[in-house]
Amino acid sequence: MDYPQMIREIRTILNISQEDLARELHISFATVNRWENAKATPSKMAQRTLIDFCKKNKSLQSVLDRYKF
């Protein structure tokens, strides 16, 4: 799974910053930054939160399809 690309794509589609995405996911900005810069990988729980966030946002359906969720 290419999480850095996925995070960038989500932010691009929604036109939001890393800080905005972090707020939406109820995590820290530093966590989103580490994911996007490939310094860390989301935990299983964080992956589920990210998938649920994408499912709630109709504009992110293409992300779910592309990354096979």
Secondary structure, DSSP 8 states (H G I E B T S, - for coil): --HHHHHHHHHHHHT--HHHHHHHHTS-HHHHHHHHTTS----HHHHHHHHHHHHH-GGGHHHHHHTT-
